[in-house]
Amino acid sequence: MTDRILPSHVRRRVLRALLGAAALPAPFAALAGFNFFTNEYTATREELQAQIAKRFPVAERYAEIFMVGLRDPQLGLDGRTNRAAITATLTIASPLLAASPVQGVVSVSSALRYDAAARALRLDQPKAERLTLQGVEGRDAERLQQVGAVVAQELLQGQILRSFTADELTVGRKTYEIGDITVQDNGIKVQLK
């Protein structure tokens, strides 16, 4: 019965159109995470991990005596709390430390915000949740943990997780803005409005 409704050449075109997503021209292939039918974009954990890894290592001087650095970031996503987390190797160096540099690990969780001027999804108000140091104990460890936590939060404040190009947010004559941000366990979904 369908043979009488649709000629074979039309059925083949429809089938090619449905299966042709993998063979889309380059501009459309780049929009793989965009779903303009539901007005959403989903960035996978792998995509976000690759983006954030490009922005490390980072370092900052603290109180003119400590140099605190972060490297090897690992992204975590928590859909229950709608927060992202960065766990990174921490290094604290200072001429005041007998064993310098001191190595450790810091985990920082953060809310997310969209920066419209930069077209970027950024960390917002990061909070050091856990910080461990190797080879330091007692009061020295407590002081260095405080320094490390403060600097890690400063280094990650405003850190870009994903930036968008103007072309990515434009389809035809419509330019989309980013709306609500939802953290999922395997990615981050943003509303396109």
Sequence and secondary structure as in RCSB ss.txt:
>XXXX:A:sequence
MTDRILPSHVRRRVLRALLGAAALPAPFAALAGFNFFTNEYTATREELQAQIAKRFPVAERYAEIFMVGLRDPQL
GLDGRTNRAAITATLTIASPLLAASPVQGVVSVSSALRYDAAARALRLDQPKAERLTLQGVEGRDAERLQQVGAV
VAQELLQGQILRSFTADELTVGRKTYEIGDITVQDNGIKVQLK
>XXXX:A:secstr
 HHHHS HHHHHHHHHHHHGGGG  HHHHTTTTEETTTTEEEEEHHHHHHHHHTT  EEEEETTTEEEEEEEEEE
EEETTTTEEEEEEEEEEE TT SS SEEEEEEEEEEEEEETTTTEEEEEEEEEEEEEESS  HHHHHHHHHHHHH
HHHHHHTT EEEE  TTTTEETTEE  EEEEEEETTEEEEEE 
